[in-house]
Amino acid sequence: MIVYDLACAHEHRFEGWFASADDYARQHAATLIRCPVCDDAAIERRPSANVQVGRAEVPAAERPTTTVVGGEAEVLQKLRRMIAQTDDVGAAFPEEARKIHYEEAPARSIRGQATRDEAEALRDEGIDFLSLPNALTRDLQ
């Protein structure tokens, strides 16, 4: 597993975990890597303080076993199913999020759109939300 420090064109910094350098290159070329804050696809690798240090090989009999359940496609499918169970409030997202936060509306999971300014105002009010990449929401009705 390789961890890269990444940044979008708006200077939002985040980490990306990749199976290999080739995996990063493939995802970057296909614009699958997106900023978790603003969904920008113009992503660049940044210098990292992470240093890889070689280790002595552990004999196979002493290695812990790891079970991986599902691949990328299965995980993506599960996330999409979870997101599909939310109420799509569209452009009314900031207003609905405030109503839920201030208990003026019943608590429920919602999704929608907000401008950068609206998102920043929600953060300033202490309202928690998560920006989702288009890959998770583009096919939802």
FENLIN-V376516 format. One record per backbone hydrogen bond with DSSP energy under -1.0 kcal/mol. NH is the residue of the N-H (numbers start at 1). CO is the residue of the C=O. If there is no record, write none. Layout:
nh->NH co->CO
nh->NH co->CO
This chain:
nh->2 co->18
nh->4 co->16
nh->6 co->14
nh->7 co->44
nh->8 co->12
nh->11 co->8
nh->14 co->6
nh->16 co->4
nh->18 co->2
nh->24 co->20
nh->25 co->21
nh->26 co->22
nh->27 co->23
nh->28 co->24
nh->29 co->25
nh->30 co->26
nh->31 co->28
nh->32 co->27
nh->35 co->40
nh->39 co->35
nh->43 co->41
nh->44 co->7
nh->46 co->5
nh->62 co->59
nh->75 co->71
nh->76 co->72
nh->77 co->73
nh->78 co->74
nh->79 co->75
nh->80 co->76
nh->81 co->77
nh->82 co->78
nh->83 co->79
nh->84 co->80
nh->86 co->83
nh->87 co->109
nh->89 co->111
nh->92 co->89
nh->93 co->90
nh->96 co->92
nh->97 co->93
nh->98 co->94
nh->99 co->95
nh->100 co->96
nh->101 co->97
nh->102 co->98
nh->103 co->100
nh->104 co->99
nh->105 co->99
nh->111 co->87
nh->113 co->90
nh->119 co->115
nh->120 co->116
nh->121 co->117
nh->122 co->118
nh->123 co->119
nh->124 co->120
nh->125 co->121
nh->126 co->123
nh->127 co->122
nh->136 co->133
nh->138 co->134
nh->140 co->137
